[in-house]
């Protein structure tokens, strides 16, 4: 009886097992998911986008387009004005097509191919950090402008992507991205994206894309997302043939 009671008391007084210590990798994974949360909230709908392209030695060029997005991997961009008026860019996962008015069939293109200025087809689609990269959190903070940020080194989850490594700066205040720098397989820095404004739901309002491979990094494309409208979209819009009929 005494022995049973003693064992019961020892069990009662024994400290609870400590949870496994979290690693910087765990922290980074959570931070990437947090940065993606606004994109998850806007799962399907329409955006109006204004693009201003500034290239060295040339006057700025402005374009407007409508971006239809469905889920995390389907988008259709339709140019409404400018030299590319009525052209369309369809993205379905890693597959991208250019649809030119009057052409008999959509043309497959690379996701990393330039769309205009410093922007590529993949920039117009919605980049998801947690799905496309693993992260390693750096110690300490850095600032982007006047915003304190945590810094995460990115490594692509799949081989063969256009930018296999990168660095992401996430604001300590809200966890949203403030800067993204992407590198080629050679480790040469190729592109820098600065997220300069967010709306009330945490959706991106303005972003600046700088081509680091251009002379002095002077080629810059600014994207302004002027309207977000969540709505159900016909799945046929995201088929190469179906996209041709979208006005």
Secondary structure as GFF3:
##gff-version 3
##sequence-region A 1 247
A	DSSP	alpha_helix	2	13	.	.	.	ID=ss1
A	DSSP	alpha_helix	24	41	.	.	.	ID=ss2
A	DSSP	beta_strand	44	54	.	.	.	ID=ss3
A	DSSP	beta_strand	61	70	.	.	.	ID=ss4
A	DSSP	beta_strand	74	79	.	.	.	ID=ss5
A	DSSP	beta_strand	88	92	.	.	.	ID=ss6
A	DSSP	beta_strand	95	99	.	.	.	ID=ss7
A	DSSP	beta_strand	107	109	.	.	.	ID=ss8
A	DSSP	beta_strand	114	116	.	.	.	ID=ss9
A	DSSP	beta_strand	119	120	.	.	.	ID=ss10
A	DSSP	alpha_helix	121	124	.	.	.	ID=ss11
A	DSSP	alpha_helix	129	132	.	.	.	ID=ss12
A	DSSP	beta_strand	133	144	.	.	.	ID=ss13
A	DSSP	beta_strand	147	156	.	.	.	ID=ss14
A	DSSP	beta_strand	165	171	.	.	.	ID=ss15
A	DSSP	beta_strand	177	183	.	.	.	ID=ss16
A	DSSP	beta_strand	189	198	.	.	.	ID=ss17
A	DSSP	beta_strand	204	211	.	.	.	ID=ss18
A	DSSP	three_ten_helix	215	217	.	.	.	ID=ss19
A	DSSP	beta_strand	219	230	.	.	.	ID=ss20
A	DSSP	three_ten_helix	235	238	.	.	.	ID=ss21
A	DSSP	alpha_helix	240	243	.	.	.	ID=ss22
###
